[in-house]
Structure formats: C-alpha cells, structure tokens
C-alpha cells in the first residue's frame, strides 16, 4: 500500500515494454503443430500478442481437448523449453519468453516516470509467474513498483480483470483522488481501460493493426518510445 492520492501508470508488457513477437510466434507454431493444425499466417500470428492465449487459440478454431493440449504445449515452449536462439546472447538457447528484447529507450522513460513520483505497475494478460520471470530477466522489475498478470487457472484472463486485481492489491481508490492510465499497444489495453473507467495511452510502436487504437477509444496515441513520459505528464495534468 502507498499513500493517497496517487497517480498510477499501468504498463502492458508485450509490444509496449518488450518486443516479444519472436518467442510468442515460435511457441504458437509449436502449439498448432502439436494438434495437427496449420500454423496461422503472419497477420494472424500478430493477433496473438495481447489477448490471453486461450482466446487466441479459440479464435482460430481450436477447442476441447485440442485446446487443452495446445495451451499446454504453448506454455511448455514459451516458459520452459530452452530451444530458441537468444537474440541478446548469440549461441545461447532460451525458452520463448526470453526470445525477446526490451524496446530501446524504455529504461530511460521508466526512470523519468519514477523520478516524477508515479506509481508504475506492469499489467499484462500474460500469466503472472511468466510475467514476473520476463520482468526479472530483463530488469524491468526494478523499474516498476509491481508486476500484475493473469492467473494460471484462467479465472483472471482479460485486461480489465488484471487491472481490477492490480487496483485491489495496491489499494487504489478513486474516492480519495487516485487516478490511473493504461499504457498499451493493443485493443485489449484500450478496452480494459474503458471497462474499468480509466484513461488509456495507445503506443504505435507495438503490434496494433491500422486504426485499432482509434477504433477502441484510446484517450491519447503516441508514435515513439521517447514520447511516453511526456504523454503521461499530459494525461495527469488534464
């Protein structure tokens, strides 16, 4: 818990803080192969970034026992199997979650936000243990005040559920002047913010499709990482 009132900046992980598509795409391909289904094309693979893996698999027609198997295989290759080439350390093999990199400029922007006294929290639809492992590995944990994600039992999947969970954990209370903004690159972030009654900042450097952020009601949209801290200042000043 922290003193009130507080200004809370919720930050999506994949496509906002990290360029995570290599590991996600590779693990998704393993999942489709395991259930004998053709791997989606690149356009559809991009849609896997943001929503919970269960939702994306179901959208592609995988249900029942195949769904359970696909999720299990995805999580194995994403979280455990060290079979992918580490883009940050040539010659090393890593699981999908570390086949990943922090966007240039993010550490500097996070430092600026911390200096201004914002409460920073990662809020992701990635299962929380996976999110914590990624944040620890890429030193994001030390840049924020907390890491909040989906549950492993599927009881907390959607971004609005993750946001409410985060708020409950930190004692967020609008009635005493707390205010929050969701920073993310996909419709899930914009919709999650709207469903919980907070504002949103859409990031074009991530994985959004054309007009996606506009169509889902982003309060603000920024094009480059170096605009992040300034956009947050503007949001809370309004």
C-alpha positions in Angstrom: 0.0 0.0 0.0 1.1 3.6 -0.6 -0.1 7.0 0.5 -3.1 8.6 -1.2 -3.7 10.3 -3.6 -1.6 8.5 -6.2 -1.2 8.6 -9.9 -0.9 5.1 -11.3 0.6 4.2 -14.6 -0.3 0.7 -15.8 2.0 -0.6 -18.4 1.4 -3.5 -20.8 4.3 -5.8 -21.3 4.3 -7.4 -24.8 4.5 -4.8 -27.5 4.8 -1.9 -25.0 7.9 -2.6 -22.9 9.3 -5.6 -24.8 9.4 -6.6 -28.5 8.2 -10.1 -27.7 6.8 -11.5 -31.0 9.7 -13.8 -31.9 9.2 -16.0 -28.8 5.4 -15.9 -29.0 5.2 -16.8 -32.7 7.6 -19.7 -32.2 5.7 -21.1 -29.2 2.4 -20.7 -31.0 3.7 -22.6 -34.0 4.7 -25.5 -31.8 1.2 -25.5 -30.3 -0.5 -25.7 -33.7 1.9 -28.4 -34.9 1.1 -30.4 -31.8 -2.6 -30.6 -32.6 -2.1 -31.1 -36.3 -3.3 -27.7 -37.4 -1.6 -25.4 -40.0 0.3 -22.5 -38.4 -1.5 -19.2 -39.0 -0.1 -16.7 -41.3 2.0 -13.7 -40.1 -1.0 -11.4 -39.9 -3.0 -13.7 -37.7 0.1 -14.5 -35.6 0.3 -10.8 -34.7 -3.2 -11.1 -33.2 -1.8 -13.5 -30.6 0.0 -10.6 -29.0 -2.2 -9.0 -26.3 -5.1 -11.4 -25.6 -4.9 -14.5 -23.4 -3.5 -17.5 -25.3 -6.8 -19.4 -24.8 -8.8 -16.7 -26.5 -6.5 -16.6 -29.5 -6.5 -20.3 -29.9 -10.3 -20.5 -29.7 -10.5 -17.7 -32.3 -8.6 -20.0 -34.6 -11.0 -22.9 -34.2 -9.1 -24.9 -31.5 -11.5 -26.2 -28.8 -12.0 -29.0 -26.4 -9.1 -31.5 -25.8 -7.1 -29.9 -28.6 -7.4 -26.6 -26.8 -6.1 -28.0 -23.6 -3.2 -29.7 -25.4 -2.3 -26.6 -27.4 -2.2 -24.4 -24.3 0.0 -27.0 -22.5 2.4 -27.1 -25.5 2.4 -23.4 -25.9 3.3 -22.8 -22.2 6.0 -25.5 -22.3 7.8 -23.9 -25.2 7.1 -20.4 -24.0 8.1 -20.9 -20.4 10.4 -24.0 -20.1 11.9 -25.5 -23.2 15.3 -23.8 -24.0 15.2 -24.4 -27.7 15.2 -20.9 -29.3 18.2 -18.7 -30.1 18.7 -15.9 -27.7 18.7 -12.6 -29.7 20.6 -10.9 -26.9 23.3 -13.6 -26.4 24.2 -15.4 -29.6 24.8 -19.1 -29.1 22.6 -19.4 -26.1 19.3 -21.2 -26.1 16.3 -19.8 -24.2 12.5 -20.5 -23.8 10.1 -18.4 -25.9 9.5 -15.8 -23.1 13.2 -14.8 -23.3 13.3 -14.9 -27.1 12.5 -11.2 -26.6 14.1 -7.8 -26.0 13.3 -4.5 -24.3 12.5 -1.7 -26.7 15.3 0.9 -26.9 14.6 3.9 -24.8 12.2 2.2 -22.4 14.6 2.1 -19.4 15.2 5.9 -19.8 11.4 6.6 -20.0 10.7 4.5 -16.9 13.4 6.3 -15.0 11.8 9.7 -15.9 8.4 8.4 -14.7 9.8 7.1 -11.4 11.5 10.4 -10.8 8.2 12.2 -11.2 6.7 10.1 -8.5 4.2 8.0 -10.5 3.3 4.5 -9.2 4.3 2.2 -12.0 2.8 -1.3 -12.5 3.1 -3.8 -15.2 -0.4 -5.0 -16.1 -0.4 -7.9 -18.6 -2.7 -10.8 -19.7 0.4 -13.0 -19.6 0.1 -15.4 -16.6 1.7 -13.6 -13.7 4.5 -16.2 -13.0 5.6 -15.8 -16.6 5.4 -12.1 -16.5 7.5 -11.9 -13.3 10.1 -14.2 -14.9 10.3 -12.0 -18.0 10.4 -8.8 -16.0 13.1 -10.2 -13.7 15.3 -11.3 -16.6 15.1 -8.0 -18.5 15.5 -6.0 -15.3 12.0 -4.5 -15.7 11.1 -5.5 -12.1 13.5 -2.9 -10.8 11.9 -0.2 -13.0 8.4 -0.6 -11.6 6.5 -0.8 -8.3 4.7 -4.1 -9.1 4.0 -6.7 -11.7 0.4 -8.0 -12.1 -0.8 -10.6 -14.6 -3.4 -13.2 -15.4 -3.9 -16.2 -13.2 -2.8 -19.7 -14.1 -6.2 -21.2 -13.5 -7.9 -18.9 -16.1 -10.1 -17.2 -13.5 -8.4 -13.9 -14.4 -7.7 -13.6 -18.1 -8.9 -10.3 -19.6 -7.1 -6.9 -19.2 -10.0 -5.4 -17.2 -9.7 -8.3 -14.7 -6.0 -7.8 -14.4 -6.5 -4.0 -13.9 -9.0 -4.6 -11.1 -6.7 -7.2 -9.5 -3.9 -4.7 -9.5 -6.0 -2.0 -8.0 -7.2 -4.3 -5.3 -3.6 -5.2 -4.5 -2.3 -1.6 -4.3 -5.4 -0.2 -2.5 -6.4 2.1 -5.4 -9.3 4.3 -4.5 -10.8 6.9 -6.8 -12.8 8.3 -4.0 -9.7 9.8 -2.3 -8.3 11.2 -5.5 -6.4 8.3 -7.1 -6.2 8.4 -10.9 -4.8 5.9 -13.4 -3.9 5.4 -17.0 -3.4 2.2 -19.0 -0.4 2.3 -21.5 -0.5 -0.3 -24.1 -0.3 -1.2 -27.8 -3.5 -3.4 -28.4 -7.3 -3.2 -28.3 -7.2 -5.3 -25.2 -5.5 -2.5 -23.3 -7.9 0.2 -24.6 -10.9 -2.0 -23.8 -9.6 -2.9 -20.4 -9.1 0.7 -19.5 -12.6 1.7 -20.7 -14.2 -1.2 -18.8 -12.6 0.0 -15.6 -13.3 3.6 -16.1 -9.7 4.9 -16.6 -7.9 6.6 -19.5 -5.6 5.0 -22.0 -2.5 5.8 -24.0 -2.0 3.8 -27.2 1.5 3.0 -28.4 2.1 2.7 -32.1 5.5 1.0 -31.8 3.8 -2.2 -30.7 1.5 -4.7 -32.5 -1.7 -2.8 -33.2 -3.3 -3.1 -36.6 -4.2 0.1 -38.6 -6.8 2.2 -36.7 -7.1 -0.4 -33.9 -6.2 2.1 -31.2 -8.5 4.8 -32.6 -11.4 2.3 -33.0 -11.1 1.2 -29.4 -11.1 4.6 -27.9 -7.6 5.4 -26.9 -7.5 8.6 -24.9 -4.2 9.5 -26.4 -1.9 7.9 -29.0 1.9 8.2 -29.2 4.2 7.1 -32.0 7.6 6.6 -30.4 9.0 5.4 -27.1 10.6 8.8 -26.4 7.1 10.4 -26.1 5.9 8.1 -23.3 6.9 10.2 -20.2 5.6 13.4 -21.7 2.3 11.8 -22.7 1.8 10.5 -19.1 2.5 14.0 -17.8 0.0 15.5 -20.1 -2.7 12.9 -19.2 -2.4 13.6 -15.5 -2.3 17.3 -16.0 -5.6 17.4 -17.8 
